[in-house]
């Protein structure tokens, strides 16, 4: 430190000049350094991951778009395509024989879409009961006693109930398989009314099967 009046070198702790006696003014303290201004983290860069940087996937070529994945649908067998009114007319002219044959045709199709279906079995038992009933009716005219004829009539009446029960089991089993298949494997939203199934059975089925067959045809 130096005296401002005579320029004599002084100690840093001196208050007066030793040569001229001039009071010494203390030197101004150096301003404190301002605290560092916090800087926000950079948005453009991030610390590299532990495994290093990975290149992003290449963009699609210009003018092209990646096709959306097509829904997976099961291409099941095509149902019988005969119109229901044709089956009805054939039944009328064949005294119901065509209806019996067509019921087996429908049951065979149901077996394709539901391997656990037993409609064919119950239809076969129904047919066997019908044949047995016809044989018993022929035997009534050849029996010699009234008691035997009465017994045969009782058996024939009982067979009517058996035929009805077996036929209903087969028909409603087919209905269950059709509704389950066409609402899960091939979702066509098929709904089969129980009352319509009871009274119209194969004709009611055929109406819906023909509609599904038309929808499955390629446009």
C-alpha positions, 0 to 999 in steps of 0.5 A, a space after each residue: 500500500 502507498 501514501 496518496 500524498 507522498 507515495 511512501 510505501 506503507 504497511 497494510 495495517 498503517 493508518 497514517 503515513 510515516 513520512 508526511 503524516 497523511 491519514 491513509 484511507 483503507 482500500 475498498 474491498 473487492 466485490 464478492 463474486 455473484 453466485 452462479 446462475 443455475 442453468 436449466 437442463 438441456 432439452 435436446 440432450 439426455 444422458 446416454 442409457 446404460 446400454 448405449 444409444 439405439 438407432 430409431 427405426 427407419 421411417 416408412 417410405 414416402 407415399 406408403 403406409 403400413 397396412 393395418 393387420 387384418 382381423 383373424 377370422 375362421 373360414 368354416 364350412 359353408 352351410 347347406 344353401 337350399 332355400 327353406 321354402 324349397 325344403 317345405 315344398 319337397 316335404 309336401 310332395 314326399 309326405 315328409 320324407 324329404 324333411 327327414 332326409 334334410 334333417 340328416 343333412 343339417 345334422 351332418 353340417 352341424 357335426 362339421 362345426 361341432 364335433 361333440 354334436 350328437 344330433 345325428 345319433 338322436 335322429 338315427 334313433 328317431 328314424 329307428 323308432 319310426 320304422 319300428 312303429 310302422 312295423 307294429 302297425 302292419 302287425 296289428 292286422 295279422 294278430 289273432 287276439 284282441 289282447 295282442 292288438 291292444 298291446 301293440 296299440 299301446 306300444 305304438 302310442 308310447 313310440 309316438 312319445 319316444 319319437 317326439 322326445 328324440 326329435 326334440 333332443 336332436 333339434 335343440 342340440 343342433 340349435 345349441 351348436 349353431 348358436 354357439 358356433 356362429 357367435 364365437 368361431 364365426 361371429 355372425 350374431 345368429 339368434 334362434 328363437 326356441 318357440 320357432 325352433 319347436 314348431 318349424 325346426 328344419 325350415 327355421 334352421 334352413 332360413 338362417 343357414 341360407 342367409 349365412 351361406 349368402 354372406 359367406 360368398 365372396 363379393 
